[in-house]
Amino acid sequence: MLKIGVFGVGHLGKFHLNNWKEIKDVELVGFYDPDDKVAQEVSEKYQLVRFLDAGSLIDACDLVDIIAPTPFHFGLCEKAIRKGKHVFVEKPLANTMEEARELVKLVKESNVKLQVGHVERFNPAYIAVQSIPMNPMFIEVHRLAQFNPRGTEVSVILDLMIHDIDIILSLVKSEVKNISASGVAVMTDTPDIASVRIEFNNGCVANLTSSRISMKKMRKMRLFQKDAYIGIDFLNKKTEIIKLRTPQDLDAFTFDIETQNGKKTIAIINPAIPEVNAIKLELEKFCEAILYNKPSPVSEVDGFRAMDIAHQILQKIRHNTINS
Ligand SMILES: NC(=O)c1ccc[n+]([C@@H]2O[C@H](COP(=O)([O-])OP(=O)(O)OC[C@H]3O[C@@H](n4cnc5c(N)ncnc54)[C@H](O)[C@@H]3O)[C@@H](O)[C@H]2O)c1
């Protein structure tokens, strides 16, 4: 039985509480949140003990779940790791690269596991396309959200685009060669909308657009690779694969096209979407990693790499803004 302490019970923290209550072999020991109004509401609704001191809650649990605003991630992670507690921390891993680097070092020197909340890795639409080998050479991503003051303590790159950066880094097995980026701060002091091009050493190119000032929501990734197109709609939980037909595609809808190399048969495949709750699954997988001593599915190194690219993007945007 893993004892869980929840740090930050705001918007996302409440989703975590709901999911922890449904997960087997865990015990919620309490929560810590400095906001009295939020804390009273949560104590009453969830019948859960409020700890008034973060250190005491860390002492009382095995797994520290951090859903506080990003500037508090490092302090809480550091305390927990130094006390030998496993850490689940929301994305982005930390507020600065120095903090992220220090966390990677601390985890390496300790006996604990850390997972970063890059929840799109557990999105059913993303899980559904895992059946096809992925080796994308061109990626197009749109992640658009309506304006909400929550999360704006960081730029749209660290708030939204970091989800796509993490997915792309996990798919493209090559080093980043070059980054071009432009972004504009429209409603806040940091970029609210950005367009980014990431080029990899293996020739893969990813174009990412993120906005938190759109009228409509969209979370789509389109991947092109030899003989296949893979479309993932993270928002509506749909996927589509259009590829050269192989003997495995017996049940697929097919049609023929004429190419320079003769007639080709194309298959359209809509893989079955598993019925999973992404937040519940990411927390369950982390518990499994701890209990069965498996690697964390989204480790501190993954969180660091996504932050590293996000910060390089921000530097490019700053440089372009100063020089414009
Ligand atoms: N993975 C995702 O898709 C996703 C989505 C939304 C938010 N997030 C991340 O989750 C975190 C929280 O976001 P939110 O939208 O729930 O914000 P929120 O403002 O709704 O909630 C944050 C809560 O943390 C509390 N808090 C403040 N300081 C604290 C501290 N030192 N210790 C413990 N609690 C503290 C606040 O009082 C508040 O109740 C952020 O890091 C954000 O980036 C991730």
The ligand as an SDF file (V2000), in Angstrom:
LIG
                    3D

 44 48  0  0  0  0  0  0  0  0999 V2000
   -0.5570   18.1030  -17.2960 N   0  0  0  0  0  0  0  0  0  0  0  0
   -1.4310   19.0180  -17.6810 C   0  0  0  0  0  0  0  0  0  0  0  0
   -2.0660   18.8930  -18.7220 O   0  0  0  0  0  0  0  0  0  0  0  0
   -1.6730   20.2100  -16.7950 C   0  0  0  0  0  0  0  0  0  0  0  0
   -2.8560   20.9300  -16.9120 C   0  0  0  0  0  0  0  0  0  0  0  0
   -3.0680   22.0010  -16.0350 C   0  0  0  0  0  0  0  0  0  0  0  0
   -2.0940   22.3260  -15.1090 C   0  0  0  0  0  0  0  0  0  0  0  0
   -0.9290   21.6280  -15.0540 N   0  0  0  0  0  0  0  0  0  0  0  0
    0.1120   21.9710  -14.0920 C   0  0  0  0  0  0  0  0  0  0  0  0
   -0.3870   21.7430  -12.7640 O   0  0  0  0  0  0  0  0  0  0  0  0
    0.0860   22.7290  -11.8740 C   0  0  0  0  0  0  0  0  0  0  0  0
   -1.1190   23.3810  -11.1860 C   0  0  0  0  0  0  0  0  0  0  0  0
   -2.0130   23.8940  -12.1300 O   0  0  0  0  0  0  0  0  0  0  0  0
   -3.5540   24.2260  -11.7980 P   0  0  0  0  0  0  0  0  0  0  0  0
   -4.1650   24.5490  -13.0950 O   0  0  0  0  0  0  0  0  0  0  0  0
   -4.1730   23.1430  -10.9610 O   0  0  0  0  0  0  0  0  0  0  0  0
   -3.3860   25.5450  -10.9250 O   0  0  0  0  0  0  0  0  0  0  0  0
   -4.3610   26.1350   -9.8000 P   0  0  0  0  0  0  0  0  0  0  0  0
   -3.9290   27.5420   -9.6160 O   0  0  0  0  0  0  0  0  0  0  0  0
   -5.7870   25.8580  -10.1120 O   0  0  0  0  0  0  0  0  0  0  0  0
   -3.9970   25.2870   -8.5060 O   0  0  0  0  0  0  0  0  0  0  0  0
   -2.7730   25.3820   -7.8380 C   0  0  0  0  0  0  0  0  0  0  0  0
   -3.0210   25.1460   -6.3470 C   0  0  0  0  0  0  0  0  0  0  0  0
   -1.7480   25.0660   -5.7140 O   0  0  0  0  0  0  0  0  0  0  0  0
   -1.8290   25.7840   -4.4840 C   0  0  0  0  0  0  0  0  0  0  0  0
   -0.4960   26.1690   -4.0470 N   0  0  0  0  0  0  0  0  0  0  0  0
    0.1290   27.3770   -4.1690 C   0  0  0  0  0  0  0  0  0  0  0  0
    1.3530   27.3060   -3.6030 N   0  0  0  0  0  0  0  0  0  0  0  0
    1.5060   26.0600   -3.1200 C   0  0  0  0  0  0  0  0  0  0  0  0
    2.5460   25.3830   -2.4200 C   0  0  0  0  0  0  0  0  0  0  0  0
    3.6930   25.9890   -2.1280 N   0  0  0  0  0  0  0  0  0  0  0  0
    2.3540   24.0900   -2.0660 N   0  0  0  0  0  0  0  0  0  0  0  0
    1.1970   23.4500   -2.3580 C   0  0  0  0  0  0  0  0  0  0  0  0
    0.1750   24.0490   -3.0140 N   0  0  0  0  0  0  0  0  0  0  0  0
    0.3210   25.3200   -3.3970 C   0  0  0  0  0  0  0  0  0  0  0  0
   -2.7430   26.9510   -4.7790 C   0  0  0  0  0  0  0  0  0  0  0  0
   -3.2870   27.5030   -3.5760 O   0  0  0  0  0  0  0  0  0  0  0  0
   -3.7980   26.2860   -5.6790 C   0  0  0  0  0  0  0  0  0  0  0  0
   -4.8780   25.7650   -4.9180 O   0  0  0  0  0  0  0  0  0  0  0  0
    0.9480   23.6640  -12.7110 C   0  0  0  0  0  0  0  0  0  0  0  0
    2.2930   23.2730  -12.6180 O   0  0  0  0  0  0  0  0  0  0  0  0
    0.4940   23.4140  -14.1390 C   0  0  0  0  0  0  0  0  0  0  0  0
    1.5120   23.6210  -15.1020 O   0  0  0  0  0  0  0  0  0  0  0  0
   -0.7200   20.5640  -15.8660 C   0  0  0  0  0  0  0  0  0  0  0  0
  1  2  1  0
  2  3  2  0
  2  4  1  0
  4  5  1  0
  4 44  2  0
  5  6  2  0
  6  7  1  0
  7  8  2  0
  8  9  1  0
  8 44  1  0
  9 10  1  0
  9 42  1  0
 10 11  1  0
 11 12  1  0
 11 40  1  0
 12 13  1  0
 13 14  1  0
 14 15  2  0
 14 16  1  0
 14 17  1  0
 17 18  1  0
 18 19  2  0
 18 20  1  0
 18 21  1  0
 21 22  1  0
 22 23  1  0
 23 24  1  0
 23 38  1  0
 24 25  1  0
 25 26  1  0
 25 36  1  0
 26 27  1  0
 26 35  1  0
 27 28  2  0
 28 29  1  0
 29 30  1  0
 29 35  2  0
 30 31  1  0
 30 32  2  0
 32 33  1  0
 33 34  2  0
 34 35  1  0
 36 37  1  0
 36 38  1  0
 38 39  1  0
 40 41  1  0
 40 42  1  0
 42 43  1  0
M  CHG  2   8   1  16  -1
M  END
$$$$
